[in-house]
Amino acid sequence: MEHLNKKEEICRKVAENFRFAGKITKMSPYGSGHINDTFMLTCELEDGSNKHYILQRMNDDIFRNPKELMENVVNVTTFLRKKLLQPAAIRSVRHLTLS
């Protein structure tokens, strides 16, 4: 893997705590956000193909309760998934509307 800066080195250490398919061969900044640090990981699989993952570090200066934030993300996505899996006759809208 190429030379890593400090943020990329932290990302690499965090990535060691996850089970990714294949071997991490590349790690690069992803997007241009100003709050969180986001990286795209490229992993080489046994068959020679690549699989990509997004790894994001939440800024705990902004998000002071990351556990609660992630619980909310799980709850919202679970709710939306259940709605989207309903038959069309039951489901009135297939998108999220914020009021």
C-alpha positions in Angstrom: 0.0 0.0 0.0 1.2 3.5 -0.8 2.6 5.9 1.8 -0.2 7.0 4.2 -0.7 10.4 5.9 -1.8 10.6 9.5 -5.6 10.4 8.8 -5.0 7.5 6.4 -2.9 5.7 9.0 -5.7 6.1 11.6 -8.1 4.7 9.0 -5.8 1.7 8.4 -5.7 1.0 12.1 -9.5 1.2 12.3 -9.9 -1.0 9.2 -8.0 -3.8 11.0 -11.0 -4.2 13.3 -13.3 -5.2 10.4 -13.4 -8.3 8.2 -13.2 -7.2 4.6 -13.3 -9.6 1.7 -9.8 -9.9 0.3 -6.7 -7.9 1.1 -6.7 -4.1 1.3 -4.5 -2.9 -1.5 -5.5 0.8 -1.6 -6.9 3.4 0.7 -7.8 6.8 -0.6 -9.8 9.9 0.6 -13.3 9.8 -0.7 -15.5 12.8 -1.4 -15.0 16.3 -0.1 -16.9 16.5 3.2 -16.0 19.0 5.9 -17.3 17.1 8.9 -16.3 13.5 8.7 -13.2 11.8 7.2 -14.3 9.3 4.5 -12.0 6.8 2.7 -12.6 4.3 0.0 -10.8 1.0 0.5 -10.0 -1.3 -2.4 -9.6 -4.9 -1.6 -8.2 -7.5 -4.0 -10.2 -10.8 -3.9 -8.7 -14.2 -4.5 -10.0 -14.3 -8.1 -8.0 -11.1 -8.8 -11.1 -8.8 -8.9 -11.5 -5.8 -6.6 -14.2 -5.0 -4.1 -14.6 -1.5 -2.7 -15.7 -0.4 0.8 -16.4 3.0 2.3 -15.1 3.7 5.8 -16.0 6.9 7.6 -14.8 8.4 10.8 -17.5 10.4 12.5 -16.3 13.7 13.9 -17.0 13.4 17.6 -16.7 17.2 18.0 -19.9 17.4 16.0 -21.6 14.1 16.9 -21.1 13.8 20.6 -23.1 10.6 21.0 -22.1 8.4 18.1 -23.7 5.3 19.6 -27.1 7.0 19.7 -26.6 8.4 16.3 -25.9 5.0 14.8 -28.9 3.5 16.7 -31.1 6.2 15.0 -29.6 5.3 11.6 -30.4 1.6 12.1 -34.0 2.5 13.3 -34.7 4.8 10.4 -33.3 2.4 7.7 -35.1 -0.6 9.3 -38.4 1.4 9.2 -37.9 2.5 5.6 -36.9 -1.0 4.5 -40.1 -2.4 5.9 -42.1 0.3 4.2 -40.4 -0.3 0.8 -41.0 -4.1 1.1 -44.8 -3.6 1.5 -47.0 -4.3 -1.6 -47.6 -1.2 -3.7 -51.3 -1.1 -2.7 -50.3 -0.6 0.9 -47.4 1.7 0.3 -48.6 5.2 -0.6 -45.2 6.8 -1.4 -41.8 5.4 -2.3 -39.7 8.3 -1.1 -39.0 10.1 2.1 -40.6 13.6 2.6 -39.3 15.9 5.3 -41.6 18.5 6.8 
